């Protein structure tokens, strides 16, 4: 991971389970877009606290 990606990940407050997939800087419109990608195995539900996978199980 590049030092710039590490810097942005710290700014947005994500742990090692998330990576910044791209850095899109638009100086003219003064915007910065940081698409995130989940690379971990398990996540914690913010409502119940249960651990589960990020896979979608819908048919």
Beta strands, then each sheet from edge to edge (+ up, - down):
strand 1: 18-20
strand 2: 24-26
strand 3: 31-33
strand 4: 36-38
strand 5: 43-44
strand 6: 51-52
sheet 1: 1+ 4-
sheet 2: 2+ 3-
sheet 3: 5+ 6-
end
